[in-house]
Amino acid sequence: MSEAQAAASTLGMKLRQRRKQAGMTLQEVAAKASLSIGFVSQVERDLSAPSLSSLIGLAGALGARVEEFVRSPDTPGPISRHRQRATYTTGGTTGANAPAYERVSDDFPGRQLSSVIITLPPRYTAEAISHDGEELMYVIDGHVQCTIDGVTRSLSPGDSVHFPSKLNHCTSNPEDTPAHVLWVGTLQLFADGAPLGGGITGDVLGDNSPAAKPAHEPRTEASRTTGSGDPT
């Protein structure tokens, strides 16, 4: 294995090692993180790249902190400059098919919000997840599909969506070109926010995780007949 390949597989190896140190089975970790066993296995083998939210859930299931597995950039300060932000990813050997993140938010006493600019690779679909809090996404460029509580909406540049995170949700890029999204939410993403993954539940959804099954069949906005659970 080349040095580059070894570095690329670090996330999966670290997760597997931490699980074994904790004396936990794949089934136990998957149940605590509310993810499928197949997806957790794929992540450990670097065959699937978890979203940052799901990685927080896995870390919480293992009683660990996210920075044990992926190092996010230090706070950019109150001003974040274009082309000066460091980019990081949760991808293992699937790094080319994993979202990339640029940290936007600062850290200070009493901070409630975290913010990142997410680059969604072509044809990427995240696993579905739910957790406490709220989040807002604004599409900078590209086209994004956001499935919330079983309803799929298509978002174009300039569109946004704001919803309670307790609703089962996932995001996908259906196009052959990358999409960029500004994400703002109350989920603590960074080490200085001490994320432990508490309160996160989810399932796996997406063509990047072939063994996964969605929690329920998505519906298009046009097919929706009731307004219950519609955050927008």
N, C-alpha and C positions, 0 to 999 in steps of 0.2 A: 504494500500500500504506500502510495506517495505521501509526502508531507502534507500536500494540499488535501488529499483524500482523508488523511487522519484528522486534520483540523476540521474538515467538513462534518465528520461523524461524531465530533465531540459531544454534541447535545444528546444524541441517543445513548452514547456510552455512559455519560454522566447520569442520566435519568435511570438507566438500568442499574448502575452501580449503587446509586442512592436507594433504589428500591430494595436491592439485595441487602444492603446494610441495615435497612429498616425491617428486614425479615418479612416483607410483604409480597404477595403474589400479584401477578398482572390483574387478576380478577378483583382483588381488594383495592388496588390503586384505581382501576377503572370505575368501581362502584363509588368510591369516595369522591372522585372527580366528576362523576356522572358522565363519563365517556365510555364508548364501547371498548371491549377488550381488544378487538381487532385494530382499532385506531391506536390505542396505547402501544400495542405490539409494533405497529408500523412506525410509530414515532421512535421507539427504542432502537429499531433497526434502521433508522434514518431513511425510511421509505416514504414517510409523510411528514410534512412540516406543520407543527401546530401554530395556530394563531397566538398572538401574545396573550389574549384572554385565556385561552385553553392552557397555555404553559403556566399561567398563574394558578389555574385550577389543579394542574398536575403537581406543581410545587406545594400547594396547600395540602393535597392528599398525602404527600410524602413528608409533611412537617418541615418543609425546607423553604428557603427564600429564593425568589426567581434569579437573583444574581449568582446563585450557585451554578446556574445552567447557561445563562446568557448575560452578558455585561452590556447594560444600556449606557449611552453617553452621559457624561456629567451634565448638570443643569446648564443651559445656555445663558442663564441670567435673565433679567427682565426683557432684554431685547434679543430676538432670534433673527439672524441674518441669512437671507437666501444664499445658497451655495456655500455657506460656512458651517452648516449643521452636519454632524456625523450621522452616517446611516448604519443601521444594524438589522439583522434578520434572525429569526428563530430556525432557519432552515438547516437541516443536516446535509446529507448528500443530495437532497432535493432542493438545495438552496436557490437554484435558478427558478424554481416554481413556488418559492415562498414569498410572502409579503415582505417588503422592506419598510423600515420605520425611521422617521426623523423626529427626534424629540423637539417639541416646540415649547412646552410649559416649563416654568421656573419652579423652584421650591422655596417655601417660606412658611413660618408658623401659621397654622390655621388654613393652609391651602386645602381646597376641596376638589379642584379640577386637575385632570391630567390631559395632555393634548399631544398628538402626534400627526404627522403627515404620513399616510400609508400609500405605498406603491403596490397596487394589486397586479400581479403578473397576468399575462394573457390566459384566459380560460381557467382561472383560479376560482375555486369555491371553498369557502371556509366551512369548518364544522359548526353546526348550530350550537348555541350556548345561551344560558340565561344567568343573571346574577343581580345583586342589589344595585340600586342607583338609577342613573339615567345617562343617556348619551345622545350626541348630535353628530351627524356626518354631513359634510358639504363636499360635493363633487367638484374638484378643480378642473380636471379634464378626463376624457374617456367616458365610458358608459358603465354604470354599475347597477346590479340588481340587488335589492335588499328585501329579504324575506323576514317579516315580523308577524309572529302569531299565526303563521300559516299563509299569510298574504304576501305575494311577491309584487314589488313595485320596481319599475325601471326609472333610473335617475340619470339625467344628462348633465353636462357642465352647467354650473350655477344652481342646480337643484340641491335641496337639503332634506334631511329627515331627522326628527327629534322624537324620542320615545323612551318609555320606562324600560330599563334593562331587564326587569324580571320577566318580560315577554320573551319567549324563545325566538332567537334571531340569528341570522347569518347574512353574509355579504358575498357576492360573487362578481366576477368580471367576465361577461359572456363574449367579449370581443377578442380579436387577435393582436391587440396592442395594449400596452399597460394603461392603467387608470390610476389617477392620483386623487386621494380623498383626505380632507382635513377631518380628523376625529377629535372630539372633545367629550369627556365623560368624567364621572365620579369614581370609576374604578381606578385604584392606585396602581399605576404601571411600573413605577420606578423604585429602585432600591431605597432612595431617601424617603419614599412613602411607605416603606416596610411592607410590601405586598406579601400576603401569605395565602391568597387564594380562597379565603373564607367566603362562604355564601354563594359560590359559583356552582351552577349546575349546567349540564349540557348534554348534547348528543353529537354524533358526527354526521355531517351532511356534505356531500360534495364528490365530484369526480376525481379529486386528488386522494380520496380515501375509498377505494372500491369495495371494501368490506363493510362499510358503514351503512346504516339505515336511518333515514330521517324519522324524527319523532312523530310526524304526521305529514300527510301529503300536502305540499304547498298548493295554494290557490292563487290565481291571478286576480288582480284588483277588479277586473271586469266581471269575474265569476262570483265575486262576493255578494251575498244576498242580505247580510245583516251587518250592523255597525258595531257589534260588540267586540271589544278588545282592539279597536282601530285607534292607534295612538295619534294619527294625524287627521 
